[in-house]
Structures are given as C-alpha cells and as structure tokens.
C-alpha cells in the first residue's frame, strides 16, 4: 500500500501587502509625532501614581526650578495675543516680526525689560542664555501675575474657554517658591490647577 | 499578472543567447521587521511623552475669613506637617491633644497611618462619607516632591477630604523641632 504523502506547502509568504501597511503606519506615526522641544529650564518632576493626561490645548505651564519661574502657554494665536496685551500693560510695542518670533517660543523666563532683546536672539543663543526667570515678587513688579492674567484674557477672547494652569516643579525645589506661584494663582481666584508629574507604578 | 515569466528556457527556436532572467521577488522579511520596529518605537514615544497631571484644588481665598476656619469636628482632622529631610510629623485633632507621630514617606510609613486613622474616624462617625480630614501644612524646609508625595499618598489611602494650609503656627514648629524634623 503506497503511503499517502501530504504535499508540503511553501513557507514563503507574500509580504508585499504587509510591508505596505507597515510603512503606511510608520509614515503616519512619524508625521504625527511632535518633535520634543528643548526646555529652557530643565526640571526633574516628581513621580506620582495618577494617570490623567494633560490636555493639548488651552493650557499654560508654569515651570518652577532653582527658585525661578518660567512661563509658557500653548497655541501661537494665544501667544501673539498675550504679547500684545503685555505690550499695552508695559508700554511696549512689538512689530509683526517680533510677534511671529515670539509665537514659536515654548516657554521663557525673562523680565519684560529684556524681552525684546530675547525675542531678537536666534535659537542657539537663546539656549545658551541663562534666563533669570520672571519676576514674581509680591508688589508692583509682579510680572508673572500680569502674564497669567493677560494669557487668560487672550484665551477667553480667542477660543472662548478658560485657560488651565499647570505647575511643573522640580523635585528638589523648596516649598516657598511653589507657594509663591500658588499664591499668585490664588490671588486671581484660580483654585484649580494641575501638578505635572511623571508616572510611577503604585506599589 | 505582475509576475514575469522567469522560465527562461523552453524557447529553442531562437539562436540568440539570452541572459537568464533573475526573479523579481525580493525577500521582504527584514524590511517588514524594521518597519514594525520603528512603528513600535514611534507609537510608544508619542503616547509616553505626554506628561501626567495631578489635579489640585485649593480652598477659596476669602478676605473676610482670613483664619480659614474649618467647619469640621476636631476629632476628624489629622494635621500633617512636612518637615526637612523628607520627615513628616502628624497629630490628630487640636495641637497638644494627642501626641505627635513622626513618619516617613513610603508604604509602611504615612500610608499606613492615613489608612488606619481613616478607619478609626469612620468607625467613630459611623458614616463612610464622614471620614478623615487631612490638613497638609508644608513648612519652608520641605520640598516640592514631599508635597506631591503626600497628595499622592492621600489619594492612594482613599482619604475622602484634604486641605492645604500654608500657615504653620509657632507651636507646630516647636513640635517639629522637638521631633527633629525642623532645623
């Protein structure tokens, strides 16, 4: 009796379609990925177990580290509007070119007096510059308060939503600096804000 | 359709010497491997890059009520003082009523105390909604990490309510000095 031989099938498969899909997805992810901007003030955020993600729009980040406060707001239109409003407050006029340059700065920490000079710098010089932080002392020269206030007005005008605030603090930062920032927010009746943390597994 | 006739031979009528046609099939395995590796990389980095955010609520600053008097029974409150060198001192109720305890951050430290105190308070009030009320008082010698950690521990321990008070009284400083948690 002859043995029934099972015909072996070839293990070679056509990968063309798979390759097409893979590269399509790859292209999609590369294009949607946003290149990470170098931070003006590097901070090491403390970790926590919360898993709530920050929204992408209408959010302002106050970076706190080394006793300095940096300000940043998302959205080019809001940045321009905020700058115009700040100009009115401090009697400065900004040209369209300056506004355009300012609208791509993610966050910064210079007082109003040297803001024009800061805008005029190119990116490489800006990274080298050690920024002194935004003055946030109580009293007349509380520029942080003005930045926060004007960016809130700007967001309300442009997008008709309330601007959210998040604090990105360094783990080692002394509490009094954080308290000063919280006080500035609370003075404007902002009682709800987020603390940016990195992820930690709950043990 | 897309495949070319690669049989080559067979046609023996022509006298021309034909070079043997190479197969147009290419092994795509390595290419696909690489593509999926990159996909995985980009997928993970785009989602992980988003920072986590912890929502925080501060009490309303009321000029008419500068002392921020709480309408909570003293027996339900637990005051947590954040001191230097990651040390915590806490006491139940009004200062002086109960002996203060020194704790550290971590699973065996403040978290157990929070869970235990919450249980005790719920047992006394008999209402799970009327649990522990934690008052956090960060001193000038504590750092931001301590502050985030204590908020996190409160969330993990399931304490229903907490408040942040920036006014550390002298008696409390004295208490902490006695425990070696303040310089």
Interface residues (C-beta under 8 A of the other chain):
Chain A: X15 X16 X18 X19 X22 X23 X25 X26 X29 X30 X32 X33 X34 X36 X45 X46 X48 X49 X50 X51 X52 X53 X54 X64 X166 X168 X169 X170 X171 X172 X173 X174 X175 X176 X178 X179 X182 X186 X187 X189 X191 X192 X193 X194 X195 X196 X197 X198 X199 X202 X203
Chain B: X28 X29 X31 X32 X35 X36 X38 X39 X42 X43 X45 X46 X49 X50 X51 X52 X53 X54 X55 X56 X57 X58 X59 X60 X61 X82 X107 X138 X139 X140 X141 X142 X143 X144 X145 X146 X147 X148 X149 X151 X152 X155 X156 X166
